[in-house]
């Protein structure tokens, strides 16, 4: 029993270390930033104990340094692939996370669930489940109820609404590039370019549906954010939350995913060259082709 608890605790600390490292990679926490246990615990909705262990892990890897007055600061950005800290091997929590998504989409799970029910159904510990629910909550398809249990939030479940979502994206994402206040953040766009290049260079062959979705949604939302129109960005984020689980219903077409990544690279290069109107035309065609391709398949896969 104690051995299981220790294993679960280590698994949570490892996951938190990956999450913090990703934030450092994305420069949410730039080099020199002090990391406060309490603030991180509130951000990730966990106790300070696993946060402390996660910080220790990152310090051992020289990503964090120790402050003279106590605590840690960001000492260096992680080295390696621009595609975050993802590995080819899905861990057990990732499999359970995807299974929960599949079961919810298939209607196996009710709208309201308790942690006890989920622990029994998926044979996980409370700590493991807490980490998974935290991730799902951050992605916006479940929320904790005030009293007891959790409630799944609305998602796209039919082919018709899925297609409508794509048509809506074609309208707002192309319009975003023509907004009068549109302004490219070159640093943010180059981060997306590095991530897409890493996928093109091989990561697309092993990335999970969730990882592909996150990378590609991040690019589209980043570009929408350049519009300066908060309604466009908010609308796109809402659509992406709703369609997330439909994208997880795999099998992933790796060749198609790689092609979309190459298209993403072309889109980014147009924007970096200041060709806004050409980029607007390109994103419209890009989304139209993706929508047509996916509507021809019974099972959607992850792409833009």
Buried (B, 14 or more C-beta within 10 A) or exposed (E): EEEEEEEBBBBBBBBBBBBBBBBBBBBEBEEEBEBBBEEBBEBBEBEBEBBBBBBEBBBEEEBBBEEEEEBBBBBEBBEEBBBBEBEEEBEEBBEBBBBBBBBBBEEEBEEEBEBEBBBEBBEBBEBBBBBBBBBBBEBBBBEBEEEEBBEBBEBBBEBEEBBBBBEBBBEBBBBBBEBEEBEBEEEBBEBBBBBBBBBBEEBBEEBBBBBBBBBBBBBBBBBBBBBEBEEBBEBBBEBBBBBBBBBBBBEBBBEBBBBBBBBBBBBBBBBBEEBBEBBBBBBBEBBBBBBEBBEEEEEBBBBB
